[in-house]
Amino acid sequence: MNYLNIFSNCQLVRGATMSLICDLQLRKYYHVPNDMADVLDFLSARSIEECYEEYGKGNKSIIKSYLNFILKNDMGFIDEQLISEMTPLSLEWDAYSDITNVIIEVSPTMVYDTSFLTELIDLNLIAVEIRAYEEISYEKLNQVLSLFIHSTALSMKIVLKWAEWCTDKTLLHIMENNLRINMIILHSAPIEETKKIFKDSAAIVYRKASLNSCLACGVIHPSYFSTSVELFTESQLHNTCLNRKLSIDKDGFIKNCPSMQTNFGQIHQTTLRDVLANPAFKENWLINKDKINVCRDCEFRHVCTDCRAFTERTHSDANGRDLSKPLKCGYDPYLNRWEDWTRNSLKSSAISYYNMEDLINEA
């Protein structure tokens, strides 16, 4: 007897019509038919010979192709037994900080040097994003960056409106003096170009498209999928966008996300302790994809970053929490098909609700 042993870092996620094999070590995913998922489930406890017998000789060549696919992509091996010593991957997730990721919107006039930010930066942050929709000065950017000199944040992303001072030389200087920054995106730029630096570990991205507000965020697209252990495990029980996130909008209001309407005070008038003590601030943290309409049937649900700010506004739970599919997702897991979400007539009322008509017309 021969048995297929699949490495524990390769996780199978079943959807309505298709499945996903996620290689969490190599950060790759493979889109496969549910028939293949059925065979792999069978082989998790039975031999290859039993599988041939179960599915019939007419399907032997198909089963062999599935086996070859697993072997070719180094996701498992064949042995004379199922290796019991192969430890299943733990899907538990936790973080040692109440807040792990932060978005700060910067405006030319806003003052950010407050005790609230000091409290926030003292946490063990993982990721920080700084956004500016308006043109800000070199001095203003450095003023904000100086607040993070002693932060433990692992990575920083900067989104700026292009200005005359935004030259390659100046931006490189900023990144050399702030090594946590792994990406600077310049919207409203005169060119469309991506420049990799630091041995391709960081990038300066120029985009001609303008970014006038947070209405542009929340797009669901394969280019944003992440096949990492961190996201995959977090997604089992938590919302992959809002969990442990805190945002400060351009007016200094504290939110789960800058795009959301509800705020929990203003940074000059509220303490971080008061925000974290408010149950409403955390109520979206546990809305995982398995609770969201349509998403629960999608094979991409554990590699996708959710959006609760802009939804189709069709479903809610008994407590009034919105459990609708993200508005800006064009994937139909029941048909295995991607479409332009802006052209979907069923989304028109939600598009109107969020006043996105102008944004869509500009695209």
C-alpha positions in Angstrom: 0.0 0.0 0.0 1.1 3.6 -0.7 0.0 6.7 1.0 0.1 10.4 0.3 1.5 12.5 3.1 0.8 16.2 2.6 3.0 18.6 4.6 1.2 20.4 7.4 2.1 23.8 6.0 -0.2 23.1 3.1 -3.8 23.9 4.1 -6.9 23.0 2.0 -9.8 25.5 1.9 -13.0 24.4 0.2 -15.3 26.8 -1.5 -18.7 26.5 -3.3 -17.3 25.3 -6.6 -13.5 25.5 -6.2 -10.9 24.9 -3.5 -7.6 26.5 -2.5 -4.4 24.7 -1.4 -2.4 27.2 0.6 1.3 26.6 0.9 1.9 28.8 4.0 5.7 28.2 4.0 6.3 29.3 0.4 3.4 31.8 0.5 1.8 30.4 -2.6 -1.7 29.2 -3.3 -3.2 26.8 -5.9 -6.7 27.1 -7.3 -8.0 23.6 -7.7 -11.4 21.9 -8.4 -13.5 20.6 -5.5 -13.1 17.1 -7.0 -9.4 17.3 -6.2 -10.2 18.4 -2.7 -12.5 15.4 -2.3 -9.7 13.1 -3.4 -7.2 14.7 -1.1 -9.6 14.4 1.8 -10.0 10.7 1.0 -6.2 10.2 0.9 -5.8 11.8 4.3 -6.9 8.6 5.9 -6.8 6.0 3.1 -4.2 4.5 0.7 -3.7 5.4 -2.9 -4.9 1.9 -4.0 -8.1 2.3 -2.0 -8.6 5.7 -3.7 -8.4 4.1 -7.1 -10.9 1.5 -6.1 -13.3 4.0 -4.5 -13.4 6.3 -7.6 -13.1 3.6 -10.2 -10.5 2.7 -12.8 -11.9 5.3 -15.2 -10.7 8.1 -12.9 -7.3 6.6 -12.2 -5.5 8.9 -14.6 -7.2 12.0 -13.0 -6.2 10.8 -9.5 -2.6 10.3 -10.7 -2.6 13.8 -12.1 -3.7 15.1 -8.7 -0.9 13.2 -7.0 1.7 14.4 -9.5 0.5 18.0 -8.9 1.2 17.6 -5.1 4.6 16.0 -5.7 5.7 18.5 -8.4 4.9 21.5 -6.2 6.7 20.0 -3.1 3.5 19.8 -1.0 3.9 16.2 0.0 5.4 12.8 -0.6 4.4 9.2 -1.0 5.3 6.6 1.6 4.3 3.1 2.6 2.4 4.5 5.5 0.8 7.7 6.8 3.5 9.3 8.9 1.9 10.0 12.3 4.9 12.1 13.4 3.9 14.8 10.9 2.5 17.4 13.4 -0.7 19.2 12.3 -0.3 22.9 11.9 -1.7 24.9 14.9 -4.3 27.4 13.6 -4.3 29.3 16.9 -3.6 33.0 16.7 -2.7 35.6 19.2 -0.8 38.9 19.5 1.1 40.4 22.4 -0.4 43.9 21.8 -3.9 45.3 22.0 -3.2 47.1 18.8 -0.9 45.7 16.1 -1.6 47.8 13.0 -2.2 51.5 12.6 -3.3 53.9 9.9 -2.7 57.6 10.3 -4.0 60.2 7.9 -1.8 63.3 7.7 -3.1 66.7 6.7 -1.0 69.9 6.3 -2.5 71.6 9.3 -3.1 68.7 11.8 -0.9 68.6 14.9 0.0 65.0 15.9 2.4 65.3 18.8 0.0 64.3 21.5 0.0 61.9 24.5 -2.5 59.7 22.6 0.1 59.0 19.9 2.8 58.4 22.6 0.6 55.8 24.2 -0.1 54.2 20.8 3.6 54.1 19.7 4.6 52.6 23.0 2.6 49.5 22.0 4.3 46.6 20.2 3.0 47.7 16.8 3.6 45.5 13.7 2.6 47.7 10.8 2.1 51.4 10.4 0.6 53.2 7.4 0.8 57.0 6.9 -1.5 58.5 4.3 -1.8 62.0 2.9 -4.5 62.9 0.3 -3.3 66.5 0.1 0.2 67.8 -0.6 2.3 67.9 2.5 5.8 69.3 3.1 9.0 67.4 3.6 9.2 68.9 7.1 5.6 67.7 7.9 6.4 64.2 6.9 9.6 64.1 8.9 7.7 65.5 11.9 5.4 62.6 11.8 8.1 60.0 11.1 10.1 61.3 14.1 7.4 60.1 16.4 8.2 56.5 15.4 12.0 56.7 16.0 11.8 54.5 19.1 8.8 52.5 18.0 9.0 48.7 17.7 6.9 48.7 14.5 8.3 46.2 12.0 7.2 47.9 8.8 5.9 51.2 7.6 4.1 52.2 4.4 3.9 55.8 3.3 1.2 57.1 0.9 1.8 60.7 -0.3 0.5 63.1 -2.9 3.3 63.8 -5.2 5.0 67.2 -4.7 8.0 68.9 -6.3 10.2 67.8 -3.4 9.4 64.1 -4.0 12.5 63.3 -6.0 14.2 59.8 -6.0 17.1 61.2 -4.1 15.0 62.8 -1.3 12.7 59.8 -0.9 15.7 57.4 -0.8 17.2 59.6 1.9 14.0 59.4 3.9 14.0 55.6 3.6 17.7 55.3 4.6 16.9 57.3 7.7 13.8 55.3 8.5 14.6 51.7 7.7 11.2 50.5 8.8 9.7 52.0 5.6 9.4 49.3 3.0 7.2 51.2 0.6 6.4 54.8 -0.5 3.5 55.3 -2.8 3.1 58.7 -4.6 -0.3 59.3 -6.1 -1.1 62.1 -8.5 2.5 61.7 -9.9 3.6 62.8 -13.4 4.8 59.3 -14.1 3.7 55.7 -13.7 6.7 53.7 -12.4 7.8 51.3 -9.7 11.5 51.5 -8.5 12.8 48.7 -6.4 15.6 49.5 -3.9 17.6 47.9 -1.1 18.0 44.7 -3.1 14.3 44.6 -4.0 13.3 44.7 -0.3 11.6 48.1 -0.6 10.0 50.2 -3.3 9.1 53.7 -4.4 5.9 53.6 -6.4 4.7 56.5 -8.7 1.1 56.5 -9.7 -0.7 59.0 -12.0 -4.1 58.3 -10.4 -5.2 60.7 -7.7 -6.2 59.6 -4.2 -8.5 62.2 -2.8 -10.1 60.3 0.1 -10.4 57.0 1.8 -13.3 56.1 -0.5 -10.7 54.4 -2.7 -9.8 51.7 -0.2 -11.4 48.3 0.4 -10.8 46.8 -3.1 -10.8 43.0 -3.0 -8.4 41.6 -5.7 -6.1 38.6 -6.1 -3.1 41.0 -6.2 -3.8 41.8 -2.5 -4.2 38.2 -1.3 -1.6 37.0 1.2 -0.8 33.4 1.7 1.0 33.8 5.0 0.8 31.8 8.3 0.0 35.0 10.1 -3.0 36.0 8.0 -4.3 32.4 7.5 -4.3 31.7 11.3 -5.7 35.1 12.2 -8.5 34.7 9.7 -9.8 31.6 11.4 -11.5 33.6 14.1 -10.8 37.3 13.4 -11.5 40.0 10.8 -8.5 40.2 8.6 -8.8 44.0 8.2 -10.0 45.4 11.5 -8.7 43.0 14.1 -6.3 44.9 16.5 -6.4 47.9 14.1 -6.7 51.6 15.1 -6.9 54.5 12.7 -6.7 58.2 13.0 -8.4 60.1 10.3 -7.2 63.5 8.8 -9.3 65.4 11.4 -7.8 63.5 14.3 -10.8 61.2 15.0 -10.1 57.7 16.2 -11.7 54.9 14.2 -11.4 51.2 13.4 -10.7 52.3 9.8 -10.5 55.8 8.3 -13.3 54.8 5.9 -15.8 54.0 8.6 -18.3 56.5 10.0 -18.2 55.6 13.7 -15.5 57.4 15.7 -14.4 56.8 19.3 -13.2 60.3 20.2 -10.5 62.8 19.1 -6.8 62.3 19.8 -6.6 65.6 21.7 -9.5 64.7 24.0 -9.4 60.9 24.4 -6.9 58.4 25.9 -6.0 55.2 24.3 -7.0 53.4 27.5 -10.6 54.8 27.1 -10.8 53.7 23.5 -9.6 50.2 24.2 -12.1 49.9 27.2 -15.0 50.7 24.8 -16.6 47.4 23.7 -17.9 49.0 20.5 -14.3 49.6 19.4 -13.7 45.8 19.3 -17.0 44.5 18.1 -15.8 44.0 14.5 -12.6 42.2 15.5 -14.4 38.8 15.6 -16.3 39.1 12.3 -14.4 36.6 10.3 -15.1 35.5 6.8 -17.1 32.4 7.9 -19.7 34.8 9.3 -20.0 37.0 6.2 -22.6 36.4 3.4 -21.1 34.9 0.3 -17.6 35.1 1.7 -18.3 32.0 3.9 -18.6 30.0 0.6 -15.5 31.5 -1.0 -12.3 29.5 -1.3 -10.2 32.7 -1.0 -11.7 33.6 2.5 -8.5 32.8 4.4 -6.1 34.7 2.2 -8.3 37.7 1.6 -8.4 41.0 3.5 -11.9 41.9 4.4 -13.6 45.3 4.2 -16.4 46.3 6.6 -16.3 50.0 5.7 -17.9 49.5 2.2 -20.3 46.5 1.9 -23.2 45.5 -0.3 -25.5 46.4 2.7 -27.7 43.3 2.2 -27.2 41.3 5.4 -27.0 41.9 9.1 -27.1 39.8 12.3 -29.5 40.0 15.2 -27.4 42.8 16.8 -27.5 44.9 13.6 -23.9 44.2 12.6 -23.3 44.3 8.9 -22.4 40.9 7.6 -22.7 41.7 3.9 -20.1 40.9 1.3 -17.5 43.6 0.6 -18.9 46.0 -2.0 -15.6 46.2 -3.9 -15.3 42.4 -4.5 -16.1 41.2 -8.0 -15.7 37.5 -7.4 -18.6 35.0 -7.5 -17.6 31.8 -5.7 -20.7 30.0 -7.0 -19.7 30.6 -10.7 -15.9 30.8 -10.1 -15.8 34.1 -12.0 -14.3 37.5 -11.5 -16.3 40.5 -12.8 -15.9 44.3 -12.6 -17.8 45.2 -9.3 -18.5 48.7 -10.5 -20.6 47.3 -13.4 -22.8 45.0 -11.2 -26.3 46.5 -11.1 -27.0 44.7 -7.8 -24.5 46.9 -6.2 -25.9 50.2 -7.5 -27.8 51.1 -4.3 -24.8 50.6 -2.1 -22.6 52.6 -4.5 -25.1 55.4 -4.3 -25.2 55.1 -0.5 -21.5 55.6 -0.2 -21.5 58.4 -2.8 -19.0 56.6 -5.0 -20.5 57.5 -8.4 -17.8 60.2 -9.1 -15.0 57.9 -7.9 -16.2 55.1 -10.3 -16.6 57.5 -13.2 -13.0 58.8 -12.7 -11.6 55.2 -12.8 
